[in-house]
Amino acid sequence: MPKQLARRWLAGFVVVGVLLAASAIPAFAAPAAGDLDFFAHDVVVAPGGPAKGSNLFARPRASNSEWGEYTVTVDRSKVAGFADVRDANSAAPCTESGAILTCKVVAEENDYYTYITMVNLVVRAKKSAMLDQQGEIKFTITDGGGGSATYHSSVSIGEGVDLAGIEQRLELTGPLGGTLDVPLTVANRGEKAVNSVVLFFEGGYGYGPSKRYKNCEYSPADAFRHAFACRFPNPIEPGGAARLDSSFGFTVPTDDPAPNGHTGVARWFTPADWEEFQSFNPARLGQQGTEGELRLEPVGLQSRSRQTDVNDQNNGTGMRLQVSGDQGAEVAALVTPTTATGEVGATVALKVGYVNNGPAAVNVDGAKDLRARTVLSLPSGVTAVRVPMTCSSHGDWVPGKLGAKVYHCIEHKRLAQGEKMGYEFGVRLDEAGTRAAQVQLTFDAGVDLNPANDSAKVTIIASADGGSENPGGDDGQGGGDTDGSLPITGAKAGLTAAIGGVLLAAGAAGFVATRRRRNRFVA
């Protein structure tokens, strides 16, 4: 066990062995290298083009894990003939011996539900590089106990091109249910023909696709933001341009809060750059459209090597949408059961959350969006022994932490009118008596139309001998509102999901010089 882990337990518990034997809260353990998930995205670089970052990330497969100390060796020998791969971390640089970099990683903080950047690399094509050369970078990660794991990422040489979005910014306005025409145009400002392109859009809830085309993939129907990617086989000659056909547009959802404001970004990629972007920052797509094919029509055709954009700073079109109207939302706190009973030592289940009474959707992305947070306060005499990872302990904000008295729960999932959000807890009854747990809704954004029903409570009755009458039912877990329809949430976010929003906002180039760091993503 690492020294810092031992110090943490000694500081928190005087008699470690006795309390661990009696407690339902598990001990932490530094994950071995074989118990970590790794990720380093593939890159395509062009001779004379910009450098790109290829960072190695790690995340423990199990929650409640303590980070340890690791050694990472980076074998660059397979790409040395056509690419320069260098350590980008000036604060704690790796040592270099020929084609091998050796990097020391020390991660001391207890980070639940998170990741660390183990190695920061910068990749640049050599001037002598030839098109379609490709090789792998090999990462070997060794833990303090001598265990090891390996991971590979690829480096490819592509042909440099320069795509550009003609419209740098669009100002849009529309009513609830209104359809907006959006002219998006891409130009080839380079000296080589572009073989084909991919359009990726991500924006707020107001940007509902007017049609879902068969050459496009879309985000899930319950997403709180809209995203889609469309592929076009059209070649674009140097100096040429192409525009989406007139059928393309957005339709404002009828349950959008109003008045409201939404932002969005459309970006053009070469197919190789899109694969690279997806490998590092996969958008939540997967629903194929069926309503015909979206066309890219020439305004104003070729090599077939992989192509990479040598200037990705001019590819995007920023959008701002103003939605007119007057429509808000009202949510009400829910708890199931309203009375929970059991013997001392038993664990009872509590479901807490809220229902959206409408008329507007909640947890969407906009200036007037209502985003609710569920706060559960537990009384003395009970201990939380099952906690969703979407709920964080108050004060230290650790997702899924057991034994806290106050939890803040939040999940970015759009709820239409009538839909519910729920979080399931298990609480152990430690002392006999009758107590009350409190559920309170708070709001990170927006105004609830009816604050009077934003709180609820559950009565918890613990009997010393199990002989007291069950006032709410015969299942030993209480009665009251036993509506089983309250959905249980708490899907665990993955590494790429944690990174995704940052990349879209900053662009892939912003990650080239990223410093090694620890990050915690909390509600």
VOGU-3710 file (C-alpha; in Angstrom, 3 decimals, decimal comma):
1> mpkqlarrwl> 0,000/0,000/0,000  1,467/3,443/-0,938  2,532/5,665/1,960  0,121/8,424/1,043  -2,778/5,944/1,124  -1,799/4,735/4,572  -1,557/8,313/5,841  -5,036/9,054/4,513  -6,611/6,136/6,303  -4,737/6,856/9,542
11> agfvvvgvll> -5,846/10,469/9,462  -9,459/9,524/8,998  -9,728/6,459/11,216  -7,942/5,927/14,503  -8,550/2,209/14,743  -8,360/1,146/11,107  -8,726/-2,602/11,468  -11,756/-2,506/13,772  -13,689/0,072/11,772  -12,958/-1,536/8,410
21> aasaipafaa> -14,255/-4,845/9,710  -17,492/-3,237/10,847  -17,956/-0,783/7,991  -19,730/-1,360/4,698  -17,514/1,263/3,029  -14,789/-0,416/0,928  -11,085/0,399/1,231  -9,259/2,056/-1,624  -6,473/0,312/-3,524  -4,005/1,660/-6,060
31> paagdldffa> -4,913/0,034/-9,396  -2,251/-2,055/-11,090  -1,328/-1,136/-14,647  -3,445/-4,048/-15,855  -6,497/-2,559/-14,111  -6,332/0,734/-15,998  -7,993/1,674/-19,279  -5,675/3,632/-21,586  -6,289/5,894/-24,514  -4,077/7,789/-26,973
41> hdvvvapggp> -5,634/9,023/-30,207  -4,207/8,392/-33,670  -2,912/11,370/-35,655  -2,465/12,238/-39,319  0,181/14,891/-40,032  1,355/16,487/-43,287  4,858/17,591/-44,348  4,959/21,315/-43,759  1,731/21,160/-41,788  1,119/21,853/-38,085
51> akgsnlfarp> 2,158/19,600/-35,210  -0,523/17,634/-33,383  -0,810/16,278/-29,869  -0,990/12,579/-29,003  -1,458/12,251/-25,259  -1,745/9,029/-23,247  -4,682/9,039/-20,826  -5,509/6,507/-18,120  -8,581/5,773/-16,012  -9,126/3,006/-13,424
61> rasnsewgey> -11,772/0,452/-14,380  -13,060/0,296/-10,787  -14,452/3,249/-8,856  -13,150/4,050/-5,367  -9,550/3,586/-6,557  -6,473/5,463/-5,370  -3,944/6,437/-7,990  -0,387/5,176/-7,601  3,024/5,734/-9,177  3,791/4,529/-12,687
71> tvtvdrskva> 6,592/4,493/-15,247  5,710/4,984/-18,904  8,144/4,153/-21,709  7,364/5,514/-25,167  8,887/3,604/-28,085  9,053/5,893/-31,142  11,198/3,638/-33,310  8,394/2,652/-35,720  7,696/6,276/-36,693  11,182/7,806/-36,369
81> gfadvrdans> 11,834/7,637/-40,116  9,033/10,040/-41,044  7,833/11,861/-37,886  9,330/13,717/-34,943  7,656/12,733/-31,655  8,659/14,791/-28,637  7,715/15,166/-24,977  5,599/18,299/-24,505  5,711/18,449/-20,704  8,294/21,009/-19,676
91> aapctesgai> 7,304/20,882/-15,989  8,216/17,199/-15,518  10,031/16,140/-18,687  10,655/12,553/-19,702  14,202/11,274/-20,124  15,309/10,378/-23,648  17,543/7,542/-24,849  17,511/7,000/-28,597  13,962/6,227/-29,706  12,789/5,610/-26,111
101> ltckvvaeen> 11,241/8,178/-23,773  10,937/7,244/-20,093  8,372/9,178/-18,082  7,590/9,077/-14,342  3,966/9,589/-13,314  3,006/10,254/-9,697  -0,710/10,570/-8,984  -1,356/10,942/-5,267  -4,862/12,348/-4,978  -7,834/10,033/-4,528
111> dyytyitmvn> -9,728/10,733/-7,741  -13,011/8,872/-8,192  -14,601/8,710/-11,632  -11,783/10,522/-13,379  -8,689/10,238/-15,522  -5,098/11,470/-15,650  -2,868/12,476/-18,516  0,172/10,222/-18,246  2,241/11,472/-21,196  2,006/14,576/-23,418
121> lvvrakksam> 3,469/14,166/-26,896  3,801/16,502/-29,900  3,951/14,879/-33,351  5,246/16,639/-36,487  5,860/15,219/-39,973  9,445/15,374/-41,244  10,048/17,297/-44,448  11,265/14,081/-46,082  8,108/12,154/-45,152  6,244/10,401/-47,959
131> ldqqgeikft> 2,481/10,189/-48,349  0,786/7,220/-46,667  3,742/6,290/-44,451  2,363/4,907/-41,211  3,651/3,444/-37,954  2,808/2,934/-34,291  3,917/4,515/-31,041  4,135/1,880/-28,312  3,401/2,828/-24,703  4,462/0,470/-21,891
141> itdggggsat> 3,056/1,316/-18,452  4,645/-0,270/-15,360  3,196/0,013/-11,840  5,030/0,018/-8,519  4,490/-3,705/-8,075  6,155/-4,592/-11,363  2,952/-5,229/-13,323  2,741/-3,790/-16,812  0,382/-3,059/-19,694  0,873/-1,811/-23,254
151> yhssvsigeg> -1,032/0,477/-25,575  -0,451/1,587/-29,188  -1,418/4,647/-31,213  -0,714/5,314/-34,872  0,954/8,147/-36,789  0,179/8,569/-40,511  1,480/10,934/-43,177  -1,303/12,609/-45,148  -1,613/15,134/-47,928  -2,058/18,688/-46,670
161> vdlagieqrl> -5,213/20,518/-47,752  -7,040/23,582/-46,450  -10,808/23,541/-45,922  -12,569/26,701/-44,778  -16,094/27,514/-43,674  -17,330/30,525/-45,655  -19,804/31,732/-43,023  -17,766/32,473/-39,908  -20,812/33,461/-37,864  -24,577/33,226/-38,341
171> eltgplggtl> -27,258/35,068/-36,344  -30,567/33,169/-36,420  -34,011/33,945/-34,997  -37,215/31,912/-34,917  -40,356/31,048/-32,930  -41,209/27,773/-31,208  -41,794/25,205/-33,948  -40,310/27,505/-36,579  -38,025/26,254/-39,374  -34,784/28,082/-40,153
181> dvpltvanrg> -32,881/28,002/-43,447  -29,133/27,749/-42,761  -26,791/28,218/-45,737  -23,540/26,409/-44,915  -20,719/26,588/-47,453  -17,249/25,021/-47,496  -14,339/26,249/-49,634  -11,005/24,725/-50,666  -8,355/27,368/-50,011  -5,418/25,047/-50,537
191> ekavnsvvlf> -3,406/24,097/-53,615  -4,647/20,491/-53,866  -8,071/19,075/-54,625  -10,071/17,869/-51,615  -11,438/14,385/-52,270  -14,433/14,403/-49,888  -15,610/16,131/-46,721  -17,467/15,517/-43,467  -19,705/18,126/-41,794  -20,055/17,902/-38,010
201> feggygygps> -22,522/20,042/-36,067  -23,138/20,352/-32,355  -25,438/22,882/-30,762  -28,098/23,600/-28,186  -31,530/22,038/-27,943  -33,058/24,697/-30,190  -31,194/23,342/-33,228  -33,572/20,474/-34,009  -32,749/18,907/-37,416  -35,579/19,637/-39,878
211> kryknceysp> -34,798/16,365/-41,696  -32,718/13,331/-40,813  -30,778/12,336/-43,912  -29,531/8,840/-44,715  -25,940/10,068/-45,232  -25,914/11,565/-41,716  -25,699/10,161/-38,179  -27,509/11,845/-35,297  -27,310/12,059/-31,511  -29,844/10,074/-29,426
221> adafrhafac> -33,381/11,405/-29,183  -33,039/12,086/-25,428  -29,815/14,116/-25,766  -29,889/17,576/-24,200  -27,919/18,941/-27,178  -28,180/18,141/-30,868  -25,266/16,711/-32,841  -24,896/15,103/-36,254  -22,249/14,243/-38,849  -22,829/14,057/-42,611
231> rfpnpiepgg> -20,491/12,557/-45,228  -20,152/13,940/-48,762  -18,163/12,260/-51,552  -17,862/15,502/-53,492  -14,399/16,531/-54,707  -13,663/20,254/-54,356  -10,970/21,745/-56,595  -8,523/24,427/-55,355  -10,394/27,716/-55,201  -13,749/25,950/-55,418
241> aarldssfgf> -16,625/25,811/-52,957  -19,798/23,822/-52,272  -23,024/24,557/-50,367  -25,610/22,356/-48,617  -28,772/21,999/-50,688  -31,874/24,049/-49,897  -33,607/21,219/-47,981  -31,221/21,650/-45,037  -32,322/23,605/-41,994  -33,204/23,546/-38,296
251> tvptddpapn> -36,620/23,382/-36,602  -37,010/24,835/-33,116  -38,620/22,208/-30,792  -42,081/23,171/-29,577  -41,096/22,400/-25,949  -38,001/24,608/-25,927  -38,028/27,126/-23,051  -38,749/30,606/-24,420  -37,551/33,216/-24,905  -34,227/31,458/-25,173
261> ghtgvarwft> -30,793/31,558/-26,736  -28,671/28,699/-28,099  -25,186/28,470/-29,555  -23,895/25,991/-32,106  -20,821/25,217/-34,215  -20,545/23,559/-37,632  -17,081/22,247/-38,616  -15,759/20,760/-41,854  -13,296/17,846/-41,791  -11,430/15,689/-44,253
271> padweefqsf> -12,409/12,023/-43,713  -8,989/11,276/-42,151  -9,270/14,215/-39,769  -12,809/13,146/-38,863  -11,550/9,649/-37,985  -8,844/11,260/-35,842  -11,358/13,550/-34,132  -13,688/10,625/-33,462  -10,889/8,437/-32,088  -10,103/11,087/-29,488
281> nparlgqqgt> -13,475/12,754/-28,959  -16,268/10,458/-30,135  -19,538/12,313/-30,543  -22,616/10,493/-29,256  -23,915/9,579/-32,696  -25,339/6,378/-34,092  -28,887/7,068/-35,276  -28,791/6,909/-39,084  -31,235/9,134/-40,931  -33,761/7,862/-43,464
291> egelrlepvg> -35,189/11,003/-45,140  -33,327/11,068/-48,436  -29,783/12,301/-48,998  -28,345/15,672/-48,130  -26,378/17,010/-51,106  -23,361/19,270/-51,329  -23,768/21,388/-54,456  -20,829/23,088/-56,228  -20,600/26,865/-55,981  -18,449/28,669/-58,507
301> lqsrsrqtdv> -13,092/18,320/-59,700  -7,577/14,422/-57,773  -5,327/12,569/-55,555  -6,521/9,674/-53,401  -4,063/9,765/-50,500  -5,286/10,388/-46,974  -5,656/14,110/-46,465  -5,254/16,287/-43,401  -6,189/19,934/-43,000  -3,118/22,114/-42,440
311> ndqnngtgmr> -5,211/25,008/-41,089  -8,138/23,842/-38,974  -8,730/27,273/-37,457  -10,952/28,440/-40,342  -13,161/25,357/-40,698  -15,995/26,345/-38,389  -19,156/28,382/-38,493  -20,383/29,720/-35,170  -24,123/30,139/-34,760  -26,330/31,974/-32,319
321> lqvsgdqgae> -30,060/31,273/-32,235  -32,636/33,467/-30,506  -35,974/31,724/-29,845  -39,016/33,934/-29,338  -42,068/33,120/-27,206  -42,958/32,726/-23,531  -42,713/29,188/-22,124  -41,217/27,815/-18,926  -41,157/24,590/-16,928  -42,213/23,372/-13,491
331> vaalvtptta> -40,629/20,408/-11,704  -41,690/18,619/-8,518  -39,569/16,643/-6,053  -40,229/12,893/-5,793  -39,225/10,264/-3,240  -40,048/6,543/-3,153  -41,086/5,263/-0,649  -42,369/8,074/1,535  -41,940/5,813/4,571  -39,157/3,233/4,867
341> tgevgatval> -38,955/0,699/7,690  -36,598/-2,033/8,767  -34,618/-3,517/11,602  -31,442/-1,934/12,898  -28,627/-3,125/10,652  -30,849/-3,535/7,586  -30,362/-1,585/4,362  -33,387/0,082/2,782  -33,694/1,504/-0,726  -34,574/5,138/-1,414
351> kvgyvnngpa> -35,335/6,591/-4,838  -35,159/10,378/-5,012  -35,509/12,806/-7,898  -38,123/14,870/-9,667  -40,751/14,933/-12,423  -41,018/17,557/-15,149  -44,570/18,920/-15,167  -43,781/21,056/-18,251  -44,754/22,541/-20,500  -41,137/23,178/-21,532
361> avnvdgakdl> -38,437/20,511/-21,505  -35,775/20,734/-18,776  -32,042/20,057/-18,801  -31,605/21,389/-22,305  -28,906/23,783/-23,399  -30,049/27,372/-23,535  -30,120/30,709/-21,792  -33,523/30,077/-20,156  -33,038/26,373/-19,533  -34,196/24,967/-16,175
371> rartvlslps> -31,463/22,652/-14,842  -32,379/20,940/-11,599  -30,129/19,447/-8,924  -31,490/16,932/-6,396  -30,115/17,379/-2,861  -30,606/14,494/-0,420  -29,961/15,186/3,285  -29,746/12,122/5,541  -30,368/12,250/9,299  -28,104/10,831/11,980
381> gvtavrvpmt> -28,572/7,144/12,691  -28,481/6,093/9,012  -25,512/5,594/6,666  -25,456/5,709/2,859  -23,971/2,405/1,651  -25,105/2,555/-1,999  -24,651/5,839/-3,871  -25,024/6,574/-7,611  -21,930/7,907/-9,361  -24,044/10,854/-10,520
391> csshgdwvpg> -24,349/11,991/-6,877  -21,485/13,774/-5,085  -20,876/14,262/-1,384  -21,390/17,835/-0,237  -18,206/19,766/0,484  -15,537/17,510/-1,010  -17,674/16,751/-4,115  -16,598/13,134/-4,573  -18,946/11,192/-6,914  -20,284/7,972/-5,412
401> klgakvyhci> -18,734/8,535/-1,993  -20,281/6,417/0,740  -21,114/7,592/4,251  -21,820/11,274/3,553  -24,801/13,104/5,054  -25,638/15,404/2,115  -25,540/14,490/-1,580  -25,950/16,614/-4,691  -27,233/14,654/-7,720  -27,281/15,905/-11,284
411> ehkrlaqgek> -27,346/14,352/-14,733  -27,489/16,148/-18,065  -30,390/14,269/-19,591  -33,207/16,075/-21,329  -36,641/15,460/-19,817  -39,835/16,201/-21,735  -43,087/16,978/-19,959  -44,147/14,018/-17,786  -40,707/12,379/-17,690  -38,845/11,699/-14,436
421> mgyefgvrld> -35,280/11,746/-13,169  -34,341/9,402/-10,332  -31,356/8,329/-8,236  -31,280/5,154/-6,142  -29,605/5,046/-2,723  -29,215/2,306/-0,165  -29,148/3,489/3,464  -28,236/1,319/6,440  -30,293/1,708/9,621  -27,745/2,151/12,423
431> eagtraaqvq> -29,949/3,262/15,344  -33,518/2,557/16,438  -36,040/5,359/16,143  -37,976/7,488/13,695  -36,170/10,046/11,524  -36,739/11,988/8,331  -34,549/12,369/5,237  -35,098/15,490/3,183  -35,101/15,940/-0,615  -34,709/19,496/-1,916
441> ltfdagvdln> -34,488/20,645/-5,519  -32,083/23,450/-6,322  -31,473/24,985/-9,718  -28,193/25,636/-11,499  -30,060/27,683/-14,126  -33,565/28,903/-14,854  -36,609/29,600/-12,685  -39,122/26,954/-11,558  -42,713/27,992/-12,185  -43,922/26,417/-8,907
451> pandsakvti> -41,345/26,344/-6,070  -43,952/25,050/-3,584  -43,387/21,397/-4,556  -39,588/21,485/-4,775  -39,119/19,556/-1,529  -40,179/16,177/-0,167  -39,279/13,946/2,746  -39,136/10,281/3,610  -39,808/8,989/7,114  -37,302/6,331/8,178
461> iasadggsen> -38,372/3,968/10,985  -35,760/1,604/12,449  -36,913/-0,997/14,960  -34,568/-2,619/17,453  -36,157/-6,083/17,212  -37,989/-5,956/13,880  -41,344/-6,294/15,674  -42,821/-2,873/15,023  -45,702/-2,519/12,643  -44,863/-1,613/9,086
471> pggddgqggg> -47,023/1,450/8,449  -46,612/1,548/4,703  -46,689/-2,004/3,329  -45,537/-5,570/3,830  -42,253/-5,608/1,907  -40,101/-4,537/4,831  -38,989/-1,428/2,901  -41,828/0,904/3,668  -44,840/2,153/1,775  -46,306/5,418/0,748
481> dtdgslpitg> -45,601/6,294/-2,865  -44,366/3,025/-4,308  -44,496/4,156/-7,913  -41,983/1,874/-9,600  -41,952/4,089/-12,694  -39,374/6,496/-11,282  -36,382/5,664/-13,513  -33,012/4,980/-11,961  -30,163/6,895/-13,536  -26,464/7,016/-12,949
491> akagltaaig> -24,811/5,812/-16,120  -21,033/6,001/-15,671  -19,314/8,502/-17,886  -16,340/7,191/-19,877  -12,987/8,786/-20,509  -13,857/10,077/-23,971  -17,124/11,550/-22,720  -15,307/13,533/-20,101  -12,960/14,952/-22,692  -15,470/15,525/-25,503
501> gvllaagaag> -17,000/18,906/-24,631  -13,575/20,427/-23,977  -12,278/19,402/-27,390  -15,277/20,747/-29,239  -15,031/24,101/-27,473  -11,271/24,516/-27,807  -10,528/22,568/-30,990  -8,089/19,719/-31,340  -5,161/22,125/-31,650  -5,747/23,323/-28,112
511> fvatrrrrnr> -4,647/19,974/-26,785  -1,199/20,008/-28,401  0,468/21,683/-25,449  -1,729/20,259/-22,689  0,180/19,840/-19,445  0,036/16,618/-17,476  -2,630/17,005/-14,838  -5,265/15,316/-12,729  -8,887/16,207/-13,310  -12,047/15,525/-11,387
521> fva> -15,418/15,796/-13,089  -18,143/16,403/-10,559  -21,723/17,461/-10,561
//
